[in-house]
Amino acid sequence: MLPRARARIAARLVLLAALALALVAGPASAASEHASRSAHPAAKHSSAKARKQRAAACRRALQLARHHSRLALRIQRRHRCARPRRHIRRPAAPGSASLGGLQFGVNSMWFNDSDLTRVHDAGVTMARVEIDWGAVEPSRGNWRWGTWDSIFARAAAHGVTLLPILMGPPSWAGLAWNEIPTNPAGYADYVAHVVARYGPGGSFWRSNQGLAYHPAGYFEIWNEPYWIDFAAGGSNPQNYARLYRAAAAAGRAANPQARYLIEADVSGTTPSLGYVEWVDVMYRAVPDLNDYIDGVAVHPYSQPRGPDVYTPGGFSRWQFRRIEQIRQKFVNHGASDKPFWITEIGWPTCPSNPEKCVSESTQAADTARMIAMLKTNYASYVRALFLYNYHDPARQNPSNMENWFGLFRGNGSPKPVWDVLRRATGAI
């Protein structure tokens, strides 16, 4: 048996023993509570102790509810816990990821038990996943959810919440996979169906009451529409702003609890790899854009530069600290209350491209410095960090940076950056 497996089993046995003791302590707690009706100081002290014991037992019950529901229910009844069994997996508020400090996620997860366990044990609570429109609606009105039902179920079983990316038009819509629709009606309908199924209180969760409740609270509208690779024909901030508005409106009608992230950078790219203004142009196209924005998704890549490099007032398109410029643009448009989510960021470690890549030790150091900045300089508005990428492919081109962003090498071994992430989450 692997050491981690033994450790998990031992920890569970300790928890079970503690819960058994809590059950035994029930009558004593009840007696103490009865004594609290006396005005004697000793009785009052006993009453306070009983309340603390009961509160501790209730917390243990909630901890254990996912795997040992019957034992949890017995403890709740014995100690008269405030929450009935049906609320053990109470739906989290869609904005809960913004309430507990910086939340951590990863990109390009393998949604198998082994990797989900490793991610969860590392203190990572979220993973980004694409729900491809063309695959989920291969013909108009024909919805196929099987692949994503399985992914949501596996992730939920390991305590991981998913951030869906909504993109990838189907061929029947007459668009390329990376072409942003100019008529947003079909895309908006797809968004509405996805959030009605996987968002808070969605049909998937109602049909799977036995699953741990981890609905998608936020949904990312497209991926990098400002970058030509994901915007066939060149980025078009006006078109994207209209698409976002239609998607958010349709999504809210289908599931009022779901929230939506708008994609932003300081500029978009043209077919000739020139640059065009992004945020200001979106607002010119949709002046009431703030009414639809729940958060801003950014990808402030800077490789091979570290996160501290910055030329304010100059060309910052490939500097991490341009996040400050992006935020200022939203503040200028009255959107200072919108949280930022970094849904992609990382440093590649390819050995044969020093103009783009860094060493593994530098990757770790840059990531650690960036996280420190997020927890201090940007703590007031950055709510989530999704590192890119979870793993390198098994076969790699030594000069292709896209093959080397991983937290794990192609052979499955962790890079030093993995421990940086685990320290940041408090896992080690």
Secondary structure in CASP SS format (residue, H / E / C, confidence):
PFRMAT SS
TARGET T0000
AUTHOR 0000-0000-0000
METHOD secondary structure of the structure
MODEL  1
M C 1.00
L C 1.00
P H 1.00
R H 1.00
A H 1.00
R H 1.00
A H 1.00
R H 1.00
I H 1.00
A H 1.00
A H 1.00
R H 1.00
L H 1.00
V H 1.00
L H 1.00
L H 1.00
A H 1.00
A H 1.00
L H 1.00
A H 1.00
L H 1.00
A H 1.00
L H 1.00
V H 1.00
A C 1.00
G H 1.00
P H 1.00
A H 1.00
S H 1.00
A H 1.00
A H 1.00
S H 1.00
E H 1.00
H H 1.00
A H 1.00
S C 1.00
R C 1.00
S C 1.00
A C 1.00
H C 1.00
P H 1.00
A H 1.00
A H 1.00
K H 1.00
H H 1.00
S H 1.00
S H 1.00
A H 1.00
K H 1.00
A H 1.00
R H 1.00
K H 1.00
Q H 1.00
R H 1.00
A H 1.00
A H 1.00
A H 1.00
C H 1.00
R H 1.00
R H 1.00
A H 1.00
L H 1.00
Q H 1.00
L H 1.00
A C 1.00
R C 1.00
H C 1.00
H C 1.00
S H 1.00
R H 1.00
L H 1.00
A H 1.00
L H 1.00
R H 1.00
I H 1.00
Q H 1.00
R H 1.00
R H 1.00
H H 1.00
R C 1.00
C C 1.00
A C 1.00
R C 1.00
P C 1.00
R H 1.00
R H 1.00
H H 1.00
I C 1.00
R C 1.00
R C 1.00
P C 1.00
A C 1.00
A C 1.00
P C 1.00
G C 1.00
S H 1.00
A H 1.00
S H 1.00
L C 1.00
G C 1.00
G C 1.00
L C 1.00
Q E 1.00
F E 1.00
G E 1.00
V E 1.00
N C 1.00
S C 1.00
M C 1.00
W C 1.00
F C 1.00
N C 1.00
D H 1.00
S H 1.00
D H 1.00
L H 1.00
T H 1.00
R H 1.00
V H 1.00
H H 1.00
D H 1.00
A C 1.00
G C 1.00
V C 1.00
T C 1.00
M E 1.00
A E 1.00
R E 1.00
V E 1.00
E E 1.00
I E 1.00
D E 1.00
W H 1.00
G H 1.00
A H 1.00
V H 1.00
E C 1.00
P C 1.00
S E 1.00
R C 1.00
G C 1.00
N E 1.00
W C 1.00
R C 1.00
W C 1.00
G H 1.00
T H 1.00
W H 1.00
D H 1.00
S H 1.00
I H 1.00
F H 1.00
A H 1.00
R H 1.00
A H 1.00
A H 1.00
A H 1.00
H C 1.00
G C 1.00
V C 1.00
T E 1.00
L E 1.00
L E 1.00
P E 1.00
I E 1.00
L E 1.00
M E 1.00
G C 1.00
P C 1.00
P C 1.00
S H 1.00
W H 1.00
A H 1.00
G C 1.00
L C 1.00
A C 1.00
W C 1.00
N C 1.00
E C 1.00
I C 1.00
P C 1.00
T C 1.00
N C 1.00
P C 1.00
A H 1.00
G H 1.00
Y H 1.00
A H 1.00
D H 1.00
Y H 1.00
V H 1.00
A H 1.00
H H 1.00
V H 1.00
V H 1.00
A H 1.00
R H 1.00
Y H 1.00
G C 1.00
P C 1.00
G C 1.00
G C 1.00
S H 1.00
F H 1.00
W H 1.00
R H 1.00
S H 1.00
N C 1.00
Q C 1.00
G C 1.00
L C 1.00
A C 1.00
Y C 1.00
H C 1.00
P C 1.00
A C 1.00
G C 1.00
Y E 1.00
F E 1.00
E E 1.00
I E 1.00
W C 1.00
N C 1.00
E C 1.00
P C 1.00
Y C 1.00
W C 1.00
I H 1.00
D H 1.00
F H 1.00
A C 1.00
A C 1.00
G C 1.00
G C 1.00
S C 1.00
N C 1.00
P H 1.00
Q H 1.00
N H 1.00
Y H 1.00
A H 1.00
R H 1.00
L H 1.00
Y H 1.00
R H 1.00
A H 1.00
A H 1.00
A H 1.00
A H 1.00
A H 1.00
G H 1.00
R H 1.00
A H 1.00
A H 1.00
N C 1.00
P C 1.00
Q C 1.00
A C 1.00
R E 1.00
Y E 1.00
L E 1.00
I E 1.00
E E 1.00
A C 1.00
D C 1.00
V C 1.00
S E 1.00
G E 1.00
T E 1.00
T C 1.00
P C 1.00
S C 1.00
L C 1.00
G C 1.00
Y E 1.00
V E 1.00
E E 1.00
W C 1.00
V H 1.00
D H 1.00
V H 1.00
M H 1.00
Y H 1.00
R H 1.00
A H 1.00
V C 1.00
P C 1.00
D C 1.00
L H 1.00
N H 1.00
D H 1.00
Y C 1.00
I C 1.00
D C 1.00
G E 1.00
V E 1.00
A E 1.00
V E 1.00
H C 1.00
P C 1.00
Y C 1.00
S C 1.00
Q C 1.00
P C 1.00
R C 1.00
G C 1.00
P C 1.00
D C 1.00
V C 1.00
Y C 1.00
T C 1.00
P C 1.00
G C 1.00
G C 1.00
F C 1.00
S C 1.00
R C 1.00
W C 1.00
Q C 1.00
F H 1.00
R H 1.00
R H 1.00
I H 1.00
E H 1.00
Q H 1.00
I H 1.00
R H 1.00
Q H 1.00
K H 1.00
F H 1.00
V H 1.00
N H 1.00
H C 1.00
G C 1.00
A C 1.00
S C 1.00
D C 1.00
K C 1.00
P C 1.00
F E 1.00
W E 1.00
I E 1.00
T C 1.00
E C 1.00
I C 1.00
G C 1.00
W C 1.00
P C 1.00
T C 1.00
C C 1.00
P C 1.00
S C 1.00
N C 1.00
P C 1.00
E C 1.00
K C 1.00
C C 1.00
V C 1.00
S C 1.00
E H 1.00
S H 1.00
T H 1.00
Q H 1.00
A H 1.00
A H 1.00
D H 1.00
T H 1.00
A H 1.00
R H 1.00
M H 1.00
I H 1.00
A H 1.00
M H 1.00
L H 1.00
K C 1.00
T C 1.00
N C 1.00
Y C 1.00
A C 1.00
S C 1.00
Y C 1.00
V E 1.00
R E 1.00
A E 1.00
L E 1.00
F E 1.00
L E 1.00
Y C 1.00
N C 1.00
Y C 1.00
H E 1.00
D C 1.00
P C 1.00
A C 1.00
R C 1.00
Q C 1.00
N C 1.00
P C 1.00
S C 1.00
N C 1.00
M H 1.00
E H 1.00
N H 1.00
W C 1.00
F C 1.00
G C 1.00
L C 1.00
F E 1.00
R C 1.00
G C 1.00
N C 1.00
G C 1.00
S C 1.00
P E 1.00
K C 1.00
P H 1.00
V H 1.00
W H 1.00
D H 1.00
V H 1.00
L H 1.00
R H 1.00
R H 1.00
A H 1.00
T H 1.00
G C 1.00
A C 1.00
I C 1.00
END
